[in-house]
Amino acid sequence: MSYLFQNYMRADVEFIKANGNYLIDQTGRTYLDFSSGIGVTNLGFNKDVKKAVEQQLELIWHSPNIYKSFLQEKVAEKLIRTEDYVAFFCNSGTEANEAAIKLARKATGKSEIIAFEHSFHGRTYGSMSATGQEAIKFNFEPVVPGFKFAEFNNFSSFKSLVTKDTAAVMLELIQGESGVRPANKTFIQQLVKFCNQHHILLIIDEIQTGIGRTGKLFAYEHYDISPDIITLAKGLGNGIPVGALLGKRNISDAFGYGSHGTTFGGNRLAMAAALKTLETIEYSNFLESVYHKGEYLLNCLNKIFKDYLSVTDIRGKGLMIGIETTCNINEIVSNARTKGLIILTAGTNVIRLLPPLTITFEQIEEAVVILKECFNELSSD
Ligand SMILES: *Cc1c(COP(=O)(O)O)cnc(C)c1O
């Protein structure tokens, strides 16, 4: 008997230790991690981050947001890099999106937010209401009013939903949970131009794509755009829970004194972890190496699955890669695990690879060999 709600499908394995890019289970078996939690431990189980958290733990681990925080200032400065934005720290992705929705409504005085089909923005009421998947909202109605859903990568679908009460558009640049689907560049450019002309705020959910995942600090840098609001979480603290909202300084008055808040958000351990994570990512050519490793992984996958009828598409950016397949994805995940490789699914027909950004070329080769075996054993090719 379990004392837990059965809201997760848990595999019959428990990771009790970790070392770099490897996970170790209760029997002492080692697995190569191609999941980073779910896009969280982006630097693997990293000794520098561990040390930064330990050092902070020695000093003080909590101080409420009614006192100054040098660490929050430092982390914000690293995330922002210009004076155009300001930051608010929270504890999770869904909280960052809640803050984004509240900020957009208050800053514009308008209520409608256009999101996209197959999006994922979180599980609390606001973020769930912004999520374009019926299954996630099923039997939780009534949802928060004011959200509309356009077809992803379809500008005219978006445009047809705009009214004079449209406050913002909210999207992921690579839809993560629903199948690693990238937004195409012309779509984004049309969308952004239209939003600028009509004073509609642009909210980019970088919770999965941010913090180096795609080979840039933020995925929006691939699209030459400057969002009004950016939300972050997953990789930001390399596994220590933290979320963030970045908003343009010109709308920041809407979050004046008393308007929004959190008890734990921006806590010292999370900030120490985030600071070390960001320092590591911005060091030298770290992000370039992520980009090259991503290209290498994509090339290897394209090469080995070239003639597989069961592999219908391979796509992604940096180290966020999806393999669309007609095979049973859950069987592939569990087969890979028995061979010592941890991978993820996305949507109903995609194998999702989110290795730590610290993955090596040798580890990529190791994973590709295992993936090939898994597909060989399950597909009918
Ligand atoms: C994971 C995720 C969220 C939700 O983050 P939580 O920390 O689980 O609340 C929101 N948006 C995107 C794009 C995500 O990948």
The ligand as an SDF file (V2000), in Angstrom:
LIG
                    3D

 15 15  0  0  0  0  0  0  0  0999 V2000
    7.6320   22.2680  -16.5830 C   0  0  0  0  0  0  0  0  0  0  0  0
    6.9920   23.4060  -17.2650 C   0  0  0  0  0  0  0  0  0  0  0  0
    6.1090   24.2640  -16.5880 C   0  0  0  0  0  0  0  0  0  0  0  0
    5.6710   24.0300  -15.1530 C   0  0  0  0  0  0  0  0  0  0  0  0
    6.7260   24.1000  -14.2560 O   0  0  0  0  0  0  0  0  0  0  0  0
    6.5080   23.5450  -12.7410 P   0  0  0  0  0  0  0  0  0  0  0  0
    7.7880   23.9020  -12.0590 O   0  0  0  0  0  0  0  0  0  0  0  0
    6.2630   22.0820  -12.8600 O   0  0  0  0  0  0  0  0  0  0  0  0
    5.3430   24.2470  -12.1830 O   0  0  0  0  0  0  0  0  0  0  0  0
    5.5840   25.3360  -17.2870 C   0  0  0  0  0  0  0  0  0  0  0  0
    5.9120   25.5710  -18.5700 N   0  0  0  0  0  0  0  0  0  0  0  0
    6.7650   24.7780  -19.2470 C   0  0  0  0  0  0  0  0  0  0  0  0
    7.1130   25.0920  -20.6630 C   0  0  0  0  0  0  0  0  0  0  0  0
    7.3090   23.6540  -18.6250 C   0  0  0  0  0  0  0  0  0  0  0  0
    8.1390   22.8420  -19.3130 O   0  0  0  0  0  0  0  0  0  0  0  0
  1  2  1  0
  2  3  1  0
  2 14  2  0
  3  4  1  0
  3 10  2  0
  4  5  1  0
  5  6  1  0
  6  7  2  0
  6  8  1  0
  6  9  1  0
 10 11  1  0
 11 12  2  0
 12 13  1  0
 12 14  1  0
 14 15  1  0
M  END
$$$$
